[in-house]
Amino acid sequence: MKNVYYPLAGMNYIIDSIPQILKNKHPEDKKEIILYLSAQVNSYPHIGTLVNFISAFALAKQIKSTYNVPTKIRVELLESVTGKEEIINGVKYYKNLMNVVDKDGTTICEKYLPYFKEILNRLSTMDGIEYEIMFFYDYQKQTLVRKSLLEVLDNADILGEVLNPKDGSIRLRFECPKCGLVDKHNHNLKVIHKSKDKIILENECPIHGKHRLTVTENNEERFDMNVPLRYLVKAMYLIKSDKQNNTLSVIVDGGDWSGMWPLRVYMEPLLKLGYREPVNVIYTPTILDWSGSKLSKRMYVGNAAYREYMKEGLINYSEFYNQYGEIGFKRIYDEINLWVTDPKLFIRDYTIEYIDMILKGENIN
Ligand SMILES: [Zn+2]
């Protein structure tokens, strides 16, 4: 039998239940509480995704009963992100998950989406919490999102070095309308027009030549943003939208995005822009490999990664039930629903070995 210890750290010193994190936002006075999940639909969900999703539903249940306010989950699914990269004439291009099609005519997004929906439907039924899916390209059509983006671009001179110390650029990208190629590092980007309420950019497709993107508060031309820009615009959008609708939005993100990242990508820019409120985030436990690194998607660490564990179900949700069965799902669900009742169980990380023991029903002290 293995022993597990729970040393106090950080937030554990100031709260004794997770919903207390939101207490100073007066959730009881809000019309609705919305927890935001997000995922890139570019591979099978792995155990880290599952932990994040189960945590969000468990949190929603707990927050709803604590504050007695309607609570739902909104899942932002990113179909705009890299599906395939290629170098043409020394410039890196990518195509998004909707523009890369396999030999059967299925896009990457279509291939993996059912697995995400299966988990979400299952949790929604088990927890009695409603969820809705919001695709990135629908999200970015909203006036408040475009307003936030234009606000960032208008302040590019002070935000560039905050969001991108490497070269100070703000990475707003857009695809060739004919073939979907996107210039990843905006190598050929030209700013044609820039004012407070409108930006026109021009880029060049290696096959089809020049193409333009216009962003105003109300138009619908679609764009993609790199990760820090996407995070910041979302924070600004949520702050604006909460104010407008008397809602309380809370991002539920994996713990690997905590620490220095939110200070840099949320707080510094919001302060520089003169915001008086922060964005609300609750971080869920990160699942670590034996060496203490976050369990990653294979697409980022190589296809051979994690094979040595012989626990494919942890890495690839399509294998989860073959390996751990329905009882496995119930075990991890029960475990996480226990974590959210106690900050010292929830505000910490867990290893693959620990999760594997839980899934197999082994005894842990
Ligand atoms: Zn093209």
Boltz pocket constraint, residues with backbone or C-beta under 6 A from the ligand:
constraints:
  - pocket:
      binder: B
      contacts: [[A, 176], [A, 177], [A, 178], [A, 179], [A, 180], [A, 181], [A, 205], [A, 206], [A, 207], [A, 208], [A, 209]]
      max_distance: 6.0
